[in-house]
Amino acid sequence: MSMNQAFKALSDPTRRKILDLLREKDRTAGEIAEHFQMTKPSISHHLNLLKQAEMVFDERKGQNIYYSLNTTVFQDLLKWFIQFHSKEEQ
């Protein structure tokens, strides 16, 4: 995982909203798009950036591709943030 890609992915409110939706359950791109006033290609662009940052997985099930969270990346980010807190306590 690249920290730069992760922070770039998190810097956009649309991508943060997509992550919130995926926190609830796995969804298709169409299900995600229903929550936004933008084109499906725009949603696909955001999903691709999240995939590049390894924050989401995609899996084909029949005709659909389902997106889900990669919680490992969030655990890695959290560890990185916690380092700062633990240094303050020393």
mmCIF file as gemmi writes it, N, C-alpha and C atoms, coordinates in Angstrom:
data_model
loop_
_atom_site.group_PDB
_atom_site.id
_atom_site.type_symbol
_atom_site.label_atom_id
_atom_site.label_alt_id
_atom_site.label_comp_id
_atom_site.label_asym_id
_atom_site.label_entity_id
_atom_site.label_seq_id
_atom_site.pdbx_PDB_ins_code
_atom_site.Cartn_x
_atom_site.Cartn_y
_atom_site.Cartn_z
_atom_site.occupancy
_atom_site.B_iso_or_equiv
_atom_site.pdbx_formal_charge
_atom_site.auth_seq_id
_atom_site.auth_asym_id
_atom_site.pdbx_PDB_model_num
ATOM 1 N N . MET Axp A 1 ? 0.836 -1.178 0 1 0 ? 1 A 1
ATOM 2 C CA . MET Axp A 1 ? 0 0 0 1 0 ? 1 A 1
ATOM 3 C C . MET Axp A 1 ? 0.885 1.247 0 1 0 ? 1 A 1
ATOM 4 N N . SER Axp A 2 ? 0.527 2.192 -0.826 1 0 ? 2 A 1
ATOM 5 C CA . SER Axp A 2 ? 1.205 3.477 -0.833 1 0 ? 2 A 1
ATOM 6 C C . SER Axp A 2 ? 0.418 4.455 0.037 1 0 ? 2 A 1
ATOM 7 N N . MET Axp A 3 ? 1.099 5.02 1.015 1 0 ? 3 A 1
ATOM 8 C CA . MET Axp A 3 ? 0.439 6.01 1.877 1 0 ? 3 A 1
ATOM 9 C C . MET Axp A 3 ? -0.072 7.189 1.055 1 0 ? 3 A 1
ATOM 10 N N . ASN Axp A 4 ? 0.718 7.604 0.063 1 0 ? 4 A 1
ATOM 11 C CA . ASN Axp A 4 ? 0.301 8.741 -0.767 1 0 ? 4 A 1
ATOM 12 C C . ASN Axp A 4 ? -1.001 8.442 -1.485 1 0 ? 4 A 1
ATOM 13 N N . GLN Axp A 5 ? -1.123 7.24 -2.038 1 0 ? 5 A 1
ATOM 14 C CA . GLN Axp A 5 ? -2.366 6.879 -2.732 1 0 ? 5 A 1
ATOM 15 C C . GLN Axp A 5 ? -3.533 6.819 -1.752 1 0 ? 5 A 1
ATOM 16 N N . ALA Axp A 6 ? -3.283 6.297 -0.569 1 0 ? 6 A 1
ATOM 17 C CA . ALA Axp A 6 ? -4.348 6.202 0.433 1 0 ? 6 A 1
ATOM 18 C C . ALA Axp A 6 ? -4.831 7.591 0.836 1 0 ? 6 A 1
ATOM 19 N N . PHE Axp A 7 ? -3.906 8.501 1.102 1 0 ? 7 A 1
ATOM 20 C CA . PHE Axp A 7 ? -4.32 9.846 1.501 1 0 ? 7 A 1
ATOM 21 C C . PHE Axp A 7 ? -4.984 10.595 0.345 1 0 ? 7 A 1
ATOM 22 N N . LYS Axp A 8 ? -4.509 10.367 -0.876 1 0 ? 8 A 1
ATOM 23 C CA . LYS Axp A 8 ? -5.166 10.974 -2.034 1 0 ? 8 A 1
ATOM 24 C C . LYS Axp A 8 ? -6.602 10.458 -2.151 1 0 ? 8 A 1
ATOM 25 N N . ALA Axp A 9 ? -6.777 9.156 -1.967 1 0 ? 9 A 1
ATOM 26 C CA . ALA Axp A 9 ? -8.116 8.578 -2.043 1 0 ? 9 A 1
ATOM 27 C C . ALA Axp A 9 ? -9.026 9.157 -0.967 1 0 ? 9 A 1
ATOM 28 N N . LEU Axp A 10 ? -8.491 9.332 0.228 1 0 ? 10 A 1
ATOM 29 C CA . LEU Axp A 10 ? -9.297 9.86 1.341 1 0 ? 10 A 1
ATOM 30 C C . LEU Axp A 10 ? -9.55 11.355 1.243 1 0 ? 10 A 1
ATOM 31 N N . SER Axp A 11 ? -8.81 12.049 0.392 1 0 ? 11 A 1
ATOM 32 C CA . SER Axp A 11 ? -8.941 13.505 0.312 1 0 ? 11 A 1
ATOM 33 C C . SER Axp A 11 ? -10.224 13.953 -0.375 1 0 ? 11 A 1
ATOM 34 N N . ASP Axp A 12 ? -10.905 13.05 -1.056 1 0 ? 12 A 1
ATOM 35 C CA . ASP Axp A 12 ? -12.099 13.43 -1.816 1 0 ? 12 A 1
ATOM 36 C C . ASP Axp A 12 ? -13.371 13.01 -1.068 1 0 ? 12 A 1
ATOM 37 N N . PRO Axp A 13 ? -14.33 13.936 -0.895 1 0 ? 13 A 1
ATOM 38 C CA . PRO Axp A 13 ? -15.554 13.598 -0.156 1 0 ? 13 A 1
ATOM 39 C C . PRO Axp A 13 ? -16.385 12.51 -0.831 1 0 ? 13 A 1
ATOM 40 N N . THR Axp A 14 ? -16.372 12.437 -2.149 1 0 ? 14 A 1
ATOM 41 C CA . THR Axp A 14 ? -17.119 11.388 -2.852 1 0 ? 14 A 1
ATOM 42 C C . THR Axp A 14 ? -16.544 10.016 -2.505 1 0 ? 14 A 1
ATOM 43 N N . ARG Axp A 15 ? -15.223 9.911 -2.515 1 0 ? 15 A 1
ATOM 44 C CA . ARG Axp A 15 ? -14.607 8.63 -2.193 1 0 ? 15 A 1
ATOM 45 C C . ARG Axp A 15 ? -14.826 8.256 -0.728 1 0 ? 15 A 1
ATOM 46 N N . ARG Axp A 16 ? -14.823 9.247 0.165 1 0 ? 16 A 1
ATOM 47 C CA . ARG Axp A 16 ? -15.114 8.95 1.574 1 0 ? 16 A 1
ATOM 48 C C . ARG Axp A 16 ? -16.545 8.44 1.727 1 0 ? 16 A 1
ATOM 49 N N . LYS Axp A 17 ? -17.471 9.024 0.974 1 0 ? 17 A 1
ATOM 50 C CA . LYS Axp A 17 ? -18.878 8.568 1.023 1 0 ? 17 A 1
ATOM 51 C C . LYS Axp A 17 ? -18.981 7.138 0.475 1 0 ? 17 A 1
ATOM 52 N N . ILE Axp A 18 ? -18.242 6.836 -0.593 1 0 ? 18 A 1
ATOM 53 C CA . ILE Axp A 18 ? -18.244 5.468 -1.129 1 0 ? 18 A 1
ATOM 54 C C . ILE Axp A 18 ? -17.737 4.498 -0.068 1 0 ? 18 A 1
ATOM 55 N N . LEU Axp A 19 ? -16.678 4.863 0.63 1 0 ? 19 A 1
ATOM 56 C CA . LEU Axp A 19 ? -16.149 4 1.69 1 0 ? 19 A 1
ATOM 57 C C . LEU Axp A 19 ? -17.175 3.801 2.799 1 0 ? 19 A 1
ATOM 58 N N . ASP Axp A 20 ? -17.911 4.866 3.144 1 0 ? 20 A 1
ATOM 59 C CA . ASP Axp A 20 ? -18.97 4.745 4.151 1 0 ? 20 A 1
ATOM 60 C C . ASP Axp A 20 ? -20.046 3.765 3.692 1 0 ? 20 A 1
ATOM 61 N N . LEU Axp A 21 ? -20.425 3.845 2.422 1 0 ? 21 A 1
ATOM 62 C CA . LEU Axp A 21 ? -21.438 2.929 1.885 1 0 ? 21 A 1
ATOM 63 C C . LEU Axp A 21 ? -20.946 1.487 1.935 1 0 ? 21 A 1
ATOM 64 N N . LEU Axp A 22 ? -19.68 1.282 1.596 1 0 ? 22 A 1
ATOM 65 C CA . LEU Axp A 22 ? -19.126 -0.072 1.595 1 0 ? 22 A 1
ATOM 66 C C . LEU Axp A 22 ? -18.899 -0.599 3.008 1 0 ? 22 A 1
ATOM 67 N N . ARG Axp A 23 ? -18.81 0.306 3.968 1 0 ? 23 A 1
ATOM 68 C CA . ARG Axp A 23 ? -18.692 -0.122 5.365 1 0 ? 23 A 1
ATOM 69 C C . ARG Axp A 23 ? -19.973 -0.842 5.795 1 0 ? 23 A 1
ATOM 70 N N . GLU Axp A 24 ? -21.109 -0.41 5.224 1 0 ? 24 A 1
ATOM 71 C CA . GLU Axp A 24 ? -22.395 -1.024 5.552 1 0 ? 24 A 1
ATOM 72 C C . GLU Axp A 24 ? -22.519 -2.416 4.946 1 0 ? 24 A 1
ATOM 73 N N . LYS Axp A 25 ? -22.14 -2.534 3.643 1 0 ? 25 A 1
ATOM 74 C CA . LYS Axp A 25 ? -22.226 -3.822 2.952 1 0 ? 25 A 1
ATOM 75 C C . LYS Axp A 25 ? -21.544 -3.71 1.594 1 0 ? 25 A 1
ATOM 76 N N . ASP Axp A 26 ? -21.211 -4.872 1.007 1 0 ? 26 A 1
ATOM 77 C CA . ASP Axp A 26 ? -20.657 -4.897 -0.342 1 0 ? 26 A 1
ATOM 78 C C . ASP Axp A 26 ? -21.728 -4.404 -1.315 1 0 ? 26 A 1
ATOM 79 N N . ARG Axp A 27 ? -21.295 -3.684 -2.358 1 0 ? 27 A 1
ATOM 80 C CA . ARG Axp A 27 ? -22.246 -3.12 -3.313 1 0 ? 27 A 1
ATOM 81 C C . ARG Axp A 27 ? -21.673 -3.175 -4.726 1 0 ? 27 A 1
ATOM 82 N N . THR Axp A 28 ? -22.584 -3.144 -5.694 1 0 ? 28 A 1
ATOM 83 C CA . THR Axp A 28 ? -22.166 -3.006 -7.091 1 0 ? 28 A 1
ATOM 84 C C . THR Axp A 28 ? -21.95 -1.529 -7.39 1 0 ? 28 A 1
ATOM 85 N N . ALA Axp A 29 ? -21.302 -1.245 -8.51 1 0 ? 29 A 1
ATOM 86 C CA . ALA Axp A 29 ? -21.1 0.152 -8.916 1 0 ? 29 A 1
ATOM 87 C C . ALA Axp A 29 ? -22.451 0.843 -9.105 1 0 ? 29 A 1
ATOM 88 N N . GLY Axp A 30 ? -23.421 0.125 -9.649 1 0 ? 30 A 1
ATOM 89 C CA . GLY Axp A 30 ? -24.755 0.7 -9.842 1 0 ? 30 A 1
ATOM 90 C C . GLY Axp A 30 ? -25.412 1.065 -8.519 1 0 ? 30 A 1
ATOM 91 N N . GLU Axp A 31 ? -25.277 0.204 -7.528 1 0 ? 31 A 1
ATOM 92 C CA . GLU Axp A 31 ? -25.845 0.492 -6.2 1 0 ? 31 A 1
ATOM 93 C C . GLU Axp A 31 ? -25.159 1.697 -5.574 1 0 ? 31 A 1
ATOM 94 N N . ILE Axp A 32 ? -23.85 1.797 -5.779 1 0 ? 32 A 1
ATOM 95 C CA . ILE Axp A 32 ? -23.115 2.954 -5.258 1 0 ? 32 A 1
ATOM 96 C C . ILE Axp A 32 ? -23.566 4.219 -5.974 1 0 ? 32 A 1
ATOM 97 N N . ALA Axp A 33 ? -23.707 4.146 -7.294 1 0 ? 33 A 1
ATOM 98 C CA . ALA Axp A 33 ? -24.075 5.311 -8.099 1 0 ? 33 A 1
ATOM 99 C C . ALA Axp A 33 ? -25.438 5.882 -7.7 1 0 ? 33 A 1
ATOM 100 N N . GLU Axp A 34 ? -26.339 5.035 -7.196 1 0 ? 34 A 1
ATOM 101 C CA . GLU Axp A 34 ? -27.673 5.501 -6.781 1 0 ? 34 A 1
ATOM 102 C C . GLU Axp A 34 ? -27.606 6.566 -5.686 1 0 ? 34 A 1
ATOM 103 N N . HIS Axp A 35 ? -26.495 6.635 -4.981 1 0 ? 35 A 1
ATOM 104 C CA . HIS Axp A 35 ? -26.355 7.571 -3.86 1 0 ? 35 A 1
ATOM 105 C C . HIS Axp A 35 ? -25.732 8.905 -4.269 1 0 ? 35 A 1
ATOM 106 N N . PHE Axp A 36 ? -25.47 9.07 -5.554 1 0 ? 36 A 1
ATOM 107 C CA . PHE Axp A 36 ? -24.776 10.272 -6.031 1 0 ? 36 A 1
ATOM 108 C C . PHE Axp A 36 ? -25.491 10.874 -7.235 1 0 ? 36 A 1
ATOM 109 N N . GLN Axp A 37 ? -25.301 12.175 -7.408 1 0 ? 37 A 1
ATOM 110 C CA . GLN Axp A 37 ? -25.799 12.878 -8.579 1 0 ? 37 A 1
ATOM 111 C C . GLN Axp A 37 ? -24.649 13.055 -9.561 1 0 ? 37 A 1
ATOM 112 N N . MET Axp A 38 ? -24.12 11.945 -10.072 1 0 ? 38 A 1
ATOM 113 C CA . MET Axp A 38 ? -23.032 12.013 -11.048 1 0 ? 38 A 1
ATOM 114 C C . MET Axp A 38 ? -23.144 10.814 -11.975 1 0 ? 38 A 1
ATOM 115 N N . THR Axp A 39 ? -22.406 10.863 -13.047 1 0 ? 39 A 1
ATOM 116 C CA . THR Axp A 39 ? -22.475 9.798 -14.044 1 0 ? 39 A 1
ATOM 117 C C . THR Axp A 39 ? -21.812 8.524 -13.532 1 0 ? 39 A 1
ATOM 118 N N . LYS Axp A 40 ? -22.216 7.397 -14.113 1 0 ? 40 A 1
ATOM 119 C CA . LYS Axp A 40 ? -21.595 6.128 -13.741 1 0 ? 40 A 1
ATOM 120 C C . LYS Axp A 40 ? -20.108 6.096 -14.09 1 0 ? 40 A 1
ATOM 121 N N . PRO Axp A 41 ? -19.684 6.694 -15.231 1 0 ? 41 A 1
ATOM 122 C CA . PRO Axp A 41 ? -18.234 6.734 -15.47 1 0 ? 41 A 1
ATOM 123 C C . PRO Axp A 41 ? -17.472 7.497 -14.386 1 0 ? 41 A 1
ATOM 124 N N . SER Axp A 42 ? -18.078 8.54 -13.824 1 0 ? 42 A 1
ATOM 125 C CA . SER Axp A 42 ? -17.428 9.277 -12.729 1 0 ? 42 A 1
ATOM 126 C C . SER Axp A 42 ? -17.297 8.395 -11.493 1 0 ? 42 A 1
ATOM 127 N N . ILE Axp A 43 ? -18.342 7.639 -11.193 1 0 ? 43 A 1
ATOM 128 C CA . ILE Axp A 43 ? -18.279 6.706 -10.056 1 0 ? 43 A 1
ATOM 129 C C . ILE Axp A 43 ? -17.2 5.666 -10.304 1 0 ? 43 A 1
ATOM 130 N N . SER Axp A 44 ? -17.127 5.159 -11.538 1 0 ? 44 A 1
ATOM 131 C CA . SER Axp A 44 ? -16.092 4.169 -11.876 1 0 ? 44 A 1
ATOM 132 C C . SER Axp A 44 ? -14.692 4.742 -11.668 1 0 ? 44 A 1
ATOM 133 N N . HIS Axp A 45 ? -14.522 6.01 -12.014 1 0 ? 45 A 1
ATOM 134 C CA . HIS Axp A 45 ? -13.224 6.668 -11.811 1 0 ? 45 A 1
ATOM 135 C C . HIS Axp A 45 ? -12.867 6.681 -10.32 1 0 ? 45 A 1
ATOM 136 N N . HIS Axp A 46 ? -13.821 7.055 -9.484 1 0 ? 46 A 1
ATOM 137 C CA . HIS Axp A 46 ? -13.574 7.08 -8.034 1 0 ? 46 A 1
ATOM 138 C C . HIS Axp A 46 ? -13.276 5.673 -7.516 1 0 ? 46 A 1
ATOM 139 N N . LEU Axp A 47 ? -14.02 4.68 -7.99 1 0 ? 47 A 1
ATOM 140 C CA . LEU Axp A 47 ? -13.777 3.307 -7.565 1 0 ? 47 A 1
ATOM 141 C C . LEU Axp A 47 ? -12.391 2.834 -7.992 1 0 ? 47 A 1
ATOM 142 N N . ASN Axp A 48 ? -11.966 3.224 -9.186 1 0 ? 48 A 1
ATOM 143 C CA . ASN Axp A 48 ? -10.633 2.838 -9.648 1 0 ? 48 A 1
ATOM 144 C C . ASN Axp A 48 ? -9.533 3.448 -8.779 1 0 ? 48 A 1
ATOM 145 N N . LEU Axp A 49 ? -9.721 4.703 -8.368 1 0 ? 49 A 1
ATOM 146 C CA . LEU Axp A 49 ? -8.732 5.32 -7.479 1 0 ? 49 A 1
ATOM 147 C C . LEU Axp A 49 ? -8.689 4.608 -6.126 1 0 ? 49 A 1
ATOM 148 N N . LEU Axp A 50 ? -9.854 4.207 -5.634 1 0 ? 50 A 1
ATOM 149 C CA . LEU Axp A 50 ? -9.9 3.463 -4.37 1 0 ? 50 A 1
ATOM 150 C C . LEU Axp A 50 ? -9.242 2.091 -4.525 1 0 ? 50 A 1
ATOM 151 N N . LYS Axp A 51 ? -9.427 1.46 -5.698 1 0 ? 51 A 1
ATOM 152 C CA . LYS Axp A 51 ? -8.767 0.176 -5.954 1 0 ? 51 A 1
ATOM 153 C C . LYS Axp A 51 ? -7.251 0.356 -6.038 1 0 ? 51 A 1
ATOM 154 N N . GLN Axp A 52 ? -6.793 1.405 -6.711 1 0 ? 52 A 1
ATOM 155 C CA . GLN Axp A 52 ? -5.353 1.666 -6.82 1 0 ? 52 A 1
ATOM 156 C C . GLN Axp A 52 ? -4.723 1.876 -5.451 1 0 ? 52 A 1
ATOM 157 N N . ALA Axp A 53 ? -5.479 2.497 -4.56 1 0 ? 53 A 1
ATOM 158 C CA . ALA Axp A 53 ? -5.006 2.721 -3.191 1 0 ? 53 A 1
ATOM 159 C C . ALA Axp A 53 ? -5.192 1.468 -2.329 1 0 ? 53 A 1
ATOM 160 N N . GLU Axp A 54 ? -5.716 0.409 -2.938 1 0 ? 54 A 1
ATOM 161 C CA . GLU Axp A 54 ? -5.955 -0.869 -2.263 1 0 ? 54 A 1
ATOM 162 C C . GLU Axp A 54 ? -6.928 -0.736 -1.103 1 0 ? 54 A 1
ATOM 163 N N . MET Axp A 55 ? -7.83 0.225 -1.184 1 0 ? 55 A 1
ATOM 164 C CA . MET Axp A 55 ? -8.82 0.426 -0.134 1 0 ? 55 A 1
ATOM 165 C C . MET Axp A 55 ? -10.091 -0.381 -0.385 1 0 ? 55 A 1
ATOM 166 N N . VAL Axp A 56 ? -10.295 -0.791 -1.632 1 0 ? 56 A 1
ATOM 167 C CA . VAL Axp A 56 ? -11.442 -1.638 -1.959 1 0 ? 56 A 1
ATOM 168 C C . VAL Axp A 56 ? -10.982 -2.797 -2.84 1 0 ? 56 A 1
ATOM 169 N N . PHE Axp A 57 ? -11.733 -3.884 -2.731 1 0 ? 57 A 1
ATOM 170 C CA . PHE Axp A 57 ? -11.578 -5.047 -3.607 1 0 ? 57 A 1
ATOM 171 C C . PHE Axp A 57 ? -12.766 -5.076 -4.544 1 0 ? 57 A 1
ATOM 172 N N . ASP Axp A 58 ? -12.589 -5.689 -5.696 1 0 ? 58 A 1
ATOM 173 C CA . ASP Axp A 58 ? -13.74 -5.96 -6.546 1 0 ? 58 A 1
ATOM 174 C C . ASP Axp A 58 ? -13.765 -7.441 -6.873 1 0 ? 58 A 1
ATOM 175 N N . GLU Axp A 59 ? -14.98 -7.984 -6.953 1 0 ? 59 A 1
ATOM 176 C CA . GLU Axp A 59 ? -15.155 -9.411 -7.223 1 0 ? 59 A 1
ATOM 177 C C . GLU Axp A 59 ? -16.36 -9.597 -8.122 1 0 ? 59 A 1
ATOM 178 N N . ARG Axp A 60 ? -16.141 -10.311 -9.226 1 0 ? 60 A 1
ATOM 179 C CA . ARG Axp A 60 ? -17.24 -10.578 -10.15 1 0 ? 60 A 1
ATOM 180 C C . ARG Axp A 60 ? -18.096 -11.718 -9.604 1 0 ? 60 A 1
ATOM 181 N N . LYS Axp A 61 ? -19.404 -11.46 -9.581 1 0 ? 61 A 1
ATOM 182 C CA . LYS Axp A 61 ? -20.385 -12.482 -9.208 1 0 ? 61 A 1
ATOM 183 C C . LYS Axp A 61 ? -21.455 -12.46 -10.294 1 0 ? 61 A 1
ATOM 184 N N . GLY Axp A 62 ? -21.377 -13.411 -11.2 1 0 ? 62 A 1
ATOM 185 C CA . GLY Axp A 62 ? -22.307 -13.431 -12.332 1 0 ? 62 A 1
ATOM 186 C C . GLY Axp A 62 ? -22.074 -12.228 -13.228 1 0 ? 62 A 1
ATOM 187 N N . GLN Axp A 63 ? -23.121 -11.471 -13.489 1 0 ? 63 A 1
ATOM 188 C CA . GLN Axp A 63 ? -23.038 -10.293 -14.348 1 0 ? 63 A 1
ATOM 189 C C . GLN Axp A 63 ? -22.5 -9.06 -13.611 1 0 ? 63 A 1
ATOM 190 N N . ASN Axp A 64 ? -22.46 -9.114 -12.299 1 0 ? 64 A 1
ATOM 191 C CA . ASN Axp A 64 ? -22.123 -7.926 -11.506 1 0 ? 64 A 1
ATOM 192 C C . ASN Axp A 64 ? -20.724 -8.007 -10.91 1 0 ? 64 A 1
ATOM 193 N N . ILE Axp A 65 ? -20.177 -6.83 -10.666 1 0 ? 65 A 1
ATOM 194 C CA . ILE Axp A 65 ? -18.923 -6.705 -9.929 1 0 ? 65 A 1
ATOM 195 C C . ILE Axp A 65 ? -19.265 -6.057 -8.594 1 0 ? 65 A 1
ATOM 196 N N . TYR Axp A 66 ? -18.926 -6.728 -7.518 1 0 ? 66 A 1
ATOM 197 C CA . TYR Axp A 66 ? -19.194 -6.213 -6.178 1 0 ? 66 A 1
ATOM 198 C C . TYR Axp A 66 ? -17.913 -5.62 -5.593 1 0 ? 66 A 1
ATOM 199 N N . TYR Axp A 67 ? -18.084 -4.501 -4.94 1 0 ? 67 A 1
ATOM 200 C CA . TYR Axp A 67 ? -16.973 -3.81 -4.295 1 0 ? 67 A 1
ATOM 201 C C . TYR Axp A 67 ? -17.102 -3.988 -2.787 1 0 ? 67 A 1
ATOM 202 N N . SER Axp A 68 ? -15.954 -4.195 -2.137 1 0 ? 68 A 1
ATOM 203 C CA . SER Axp A 68 ? -15.936 -4.343 -0.681 1 0 ? 68 A 1
ATOM 204 C C . SER Axp A 68 ? -14.695 -3.658 -0.131 1 0 ? 68 A 1
ATOM 205 N N . LEU Axp A 69 ? -14.749 -3.344 1.163 1 0 ? 69 A 1
ATOM 206 C CA . LEU Axp A 69 ? -13.627 -2.683 1.827 1 0 ? 69 A 1
ATOM 207 C C . LEU Axp A 69 ? -12.473 -3.637 2.043 1 0 ? 69 A 1
ATOM 208 N N . ASN Axp A 70 ? -11.278 -3.112 1.927 1 0 ? 70 A 1
ATOM 209 C CA . ASN Axp A 70 ? -10.066 -3.819 2.327 1 0 ? 70 A 1
ATOM 210 C C . ASN Axp A 70 ? -9.672 -3.234 3.677 1 0 ? 70 A 1
ATOM 211 N N . THR Axp A 71 ? -10.114 -3.86 4.734 1 0 ? 71 A 1
ATOM 212 C CA . THR Axp A 71 ? -9.889 -3.292 6.075 1 0 ? 71 A 1
ATOM 213 C C . THR Axp A 71 ? -8.419 -3.298 6.479 1 0 ? 71 A 1
ATOM 214 N N . THR Axp A 72 ? -7.609 -4.126 5.848 1 0 ? 72 A 1
ATOM 215 C CA . THR Axp A 72 ? -6.179 -4.175 6.169 1 0 ? 72 A 1
ATOM 216 C C . THR Axp A 72 ? -5.527 -2.811 5.957 1 0 ? 72 A 1
ATOM 217 N N . VAL Axp A 73 ? -5.9 -2.125 4.891 1 0 ? 73 A 1
ATOM 218 C CA . VAL Axp A 73 ? -5.322 -0.809 4.609 1 0 ? 73 A 1
ATOM 219 C C . VAL Axp A 73 ? -5.673 0.166 5.73 1 0 ? 73 A 1
ATOM 220 N N . PHE Axp A 74 ? -6.903 0.11 6.203 1 0 ? 74 A 1
ATOM 221 C CA . PHE Axp A 74 ? -7.308 1.013 7.277 1 0 ? 74 A 1
ATOM 222 C C . PHE Axp A 74 ? -6.567 0.691 8.568 1 0 ? 74 A 1
ATOM 223 N N . GLN Axp A 75 ? -6.307 -0.576 8.807 1 0 ? 75 A 1
ATOM 224 C CA . GLN Axp A 75 ? -5.527 -0.958 9.983 1 0 ? 75 A 1
ATOM 225 C C . GLN Axp A 75 ? -4.098 -0.406 9.873 1 0 ? 75 A 1
ATOM 226 N N . ASP Axp A 76 ? -3.518 -0.483 8.672 1 0 ? 76 A 1
ATOM 227 C CA . ASP Axp A 76 ? -2.175 0.054 8.465 1 0 ? 76 A 1
ATOM 228 C C . ASP Axp A 76 ? -2.139 1.567 8.677 1 0 ? 76 A 1
ATOM 229 N N . LEU Axp A 77 ? -3.161 2.261 8.169 1 0 ? 77 A 1
ATOM 230 C CA . LEU Axp A 77 ? -3.229 3.717 8.371 1 0 ? 77 A 1
ATOM 231 C C . LEU Axp A 77 ? -3.373 4.054 9.849 1 0 ? 77 A 1
ATOM 232 N N . LEU Axp A 78 ? -4.203 3.291 10.538 1 0 ? 78 A 1
ATOM 233 C CA . LEU Axp A 78 ? -4.406 3.529 11.96 1 0 ? 78 A 1
ATOM 234 C C . LEU Axp A 78 ? -3.113 3.324 12.742 1 0 ? 78 A 1
ATOM 235 N N . LYS Axp A 79 ? -2.364 2.28 12.412 1 0 ? 79 A 1
ATOM 236 C CA . LYS Axp A 79 ? -1.069 2.049 13.063 1 0 ? 79 A 1
ATOM 237 C C . LYS Axp A 79 ? -0.141 3.241 12.851 1 0 ? 79 A 1
ATOM 238 N N . TRP Axp A 80 ? -0.163 3.778 11.635 1 0 ? 80 A 1
ATOM 239 C CA . TRP Axp A 80 ? 0.692 4.923 11.314 1 0 ? 80 A 1
ATOM 240 C C . TRP Axp A 80 ? 0.31 6.125 12.176 1 0 ? 80 A 1
ATOM 241 N N . PHE Axp A 81 ? -1.006 6.379 12.332 1 0 ? 81 A 1
ATOM 242 C CA . PHE Axp A 81 ? -1.459 7.494 13.159 1 0 ? 81 A 1
ATOM 243 C C . PHE Axp A 81 ? -1.123 7.266 14.633 1 0 ? 81 A 1
ATOM 244 N N . ILE Axp A 82 ? -1.274 6.061 15.098 1 0 ? 82 A 1
ATOM 245 C CA . ILE Axp A 82 ? -1.027 5.751 16.51 1 0 ? 82 A 1
ATOM 246 C C . ILE Axp A 82 ? 0.427 5.998 16.882 1 0 ? 82 A 1
ATOM 247 N N . GLN Axp A 83 ? 1.332 5.838 15.933 1 0 ? 83 A 1
ATOM 248 C CA . GLN Axp A 83 ? 2.746 6.105 16.204 1 0 ? 83 A 1
ATOM 249 C C . GLN Axp A 83 ? 2.937 7.523 16.75 1 0 ? 83 A 1
ATOM 250 N N . PHE Axp A 84 ? 2.173 8.463 16.237 1 0 ? 84 A 1
ATOM 251 C CA . PHE Axp A 84 ? 2.313 9.848 16.68 1 0 ? 84 A 1
ATOM 252 C C . PHE Axp A 84 ? 1.814 10.022 18.11 1 0 ? 84 A 1
ATOM 253 N N . HIS Axp A 85 ? 0.73 9.349 18.428 1 0 ? 85 A 1
ATOM 254 C CA . HIS Axp A 85 ? 0.183 9.433 19.773 1 0 ? 85 A 1
ATOM 255 C C . HIS Axp A 85 ? 1.151 8.806 20.778 1 0 ? 85 A 1
ATOM 256 N N . SER Axp A 86 ? 1.712 7.669 20.447 1 0 ? 86 A 1
ATOM 257 C CA . SER Axp A 86 ? 2.613 6.999 21.38 1 0 ? 86 A 1
ATOM 258 C C . SER Axp A 86 ? 3.915 7.781 21.582 1 0 ? 86 A 1
ATOM 259 N N . LYS Axp A 87 ? 4.347 8.514 20.574 1 0 ? 87 A 1
ATOM 260 C CA . LYS Axp A 87 ? 5.554 9.345 20.733 1 0 ? 87 A 1
ATOM 261 C C . LYS Axp A 87 ? 5.3 10.501 21.689 1 0 ? 87 A 1
ATOM 262 N N . GLU Axp A 88 ? 4.082 11.025 21.693 1 0 ? 88 A 1
ATOM 263 C CA . GLU Axp A 88 ? 3.737 12.134 22.603 1 0 ? 88 A 1
ATOM 264 C C . GLU Axp A 88 ? 3.771 11.685 24.058 1 0 ? 88 A 1
ATOM 265 N N . GLU Axp A 89 ? 3.433 10.418 24.302 1 0 ? 89 A 1
ATOM 266 C CA . GLU Axp A 89 ? 3.365 9.925 25.672 1 0 ? 89 A 1
ATOM 267 C C . GLU Axp A 89 ? 4.738 9.593 26.242 1 0 ? 89 A 1
ATOM 268 N N . GLN Axp A 90 ? 5.734 9.467 25.402 1 0 ? 90 A 1
ATOM 269 C CA . GLN Axp A 90 ? 7.067 9.081 25.882 1 0 ? 90 A 1
ATOM 270 C C . GLN Axp A 90 ? 7.78 10.232 26.554 1 0 ? 90 A 1
